[in-house]
Amino acid sequence: MPSQTNTSNATSDQNPSLGEKMSDAASEVKTKAADLGRAAAAKIDENRAAAASGLETAASTLHDRAESLPGGEKVRTFAHTTADKINSTAKMLILCRCFFFKGV
């Protein structure tokens, strides 16, 4: 019988195996997913800051106008209390980023 050269080994050394191709594809998907995650977090931060700023403005305006609202002391107290809660919500939006996204 003539001696056969194992050409499949030479070919497999030059071409990546299916496992290597799958590993490379998985690595690429993981990298792209991480990039998308970072982009999404940045967009959320951008929107969170805008929302917090809007809430702070609304709270400040409500505090400023509370004394001129008709309805007596109960209405003024309610307006100030509501403004304080709106302001607390704005602060939580800011703190939320610090607490939940420490590692991002």
C-alpha positions in Angstrom: 0.0 0.0 0.0 1.3 3.4 -0.8 2.1 5.8 2.0 -0.6 8.5 2.4 0.2 11.9 3.7 -2.4 13.1 6.1 -3.5 16.3 4.3 -6.4 16.8 6.7 -4.0 17.6 9.5 -2.1 20.1 7.4 -5.4 21.7 6.3 -6.8 21.9 9.8 -3.7 23.5 11.1 -4.1 26.3 8.5 -7.9 26.7 8.8 -9.6 27.4 12.1 -11.8 24.7 13.4 -15.6 25.0 13.9 -15.0 25.4 17.6 -12.5 28.2 17.1 -14.9 29.9 14.7 -17.7 29.6 17.2 -15.5 30.9 20.0 -14.5 33.9 18.0 -18.1 34.6 17.0 -19.2 34.3 20.7 -16.4 36.7 21.7 -17.4 39.2 19.1 -21.1 39.0 20.2 -20.0 39.5 23.8 -17.9 42.6 22.9 -20.8 44.1 20.9 -23.3 43.4 23.7 -21.0 45.1 26.2 -20.7 48.1 23.9 -24.4 48.3 23.5 -24.8 48.1 27.2 -22.5 51.0 27.8 -24.2 53.1 25.2 -27.6 52.3 26.8 -26.3 53.3 30.2 -25.0 56.5 28.9 -28.3 57.4 27.3 -30.2 56.5 30.5 -27.8 58.8 32.4 -28.4 61.6 30.0 -32.2 61.2 30.3 -32.0 60.8 34.1 -30.1 64.1 34.5 -32.7 65.9 32.3 -35.6 64.4 34.3 -33.9 65.3 37.6 -33.4 68.9 36.5 -37.0 69.2 35.4 -38.2 67.9 38.7 -36.0 70.3 40.6 -37.3 73.2 38.6 -40.9 72.1 39.1 -40.3 71.7 42.9 -38.7 75.2 43.1 -41.6 76.8 41.1 -44.2 75.1 43.4 -42.4 76.3 46.5 -42.2 79.9 45.1 -45.9 80.0 44.2 -47.3 78.1 47.2 -47.8 81.2 49.2 -49.9 82.8 46.5 -52.2 79.8 46.0 -55.9 80.3 47.0 -57.3 77.9 49.6 -55.7 78.8 52.8 -53.0 77.3 54.9 -53.9 73.6 54.1 -53.3 74.2 50.4 -50.0 76.1 51.0 -48.8 73.3 53.3 -49.9 70.7 50.7 -48.0 72.6 48.0 -44.8 72.8 50.0 -45.0 69.1 51.0 -45.6 68.1 47.4 -42.6 70.3 46.3 -40.4 68.6 48.9 -41.4 65.2 47.6 -40.8 66.2 44.0 -37.4 67.4 45.0 -36.6 64.2 46.9 -37.5 62.3 43.7 -35.1 64.4 41.7 -32.3 63.7 44.2 -33.1 59.9 44.1 -32.7 60.0 40.3 -29.2 61.4 40.8 -28.3 59.0 43.6 -29.7 56.0 41.7 -26.9 56.3 39.2 -24.3 56.3 41.9 -25.8 53.3 43.7 -26.9 51.0 40.9 -24.3 51.7 38.3 -21.1 51.9 40.3 -19.2 49.5 38.1 -20.4 50.7 34.7 
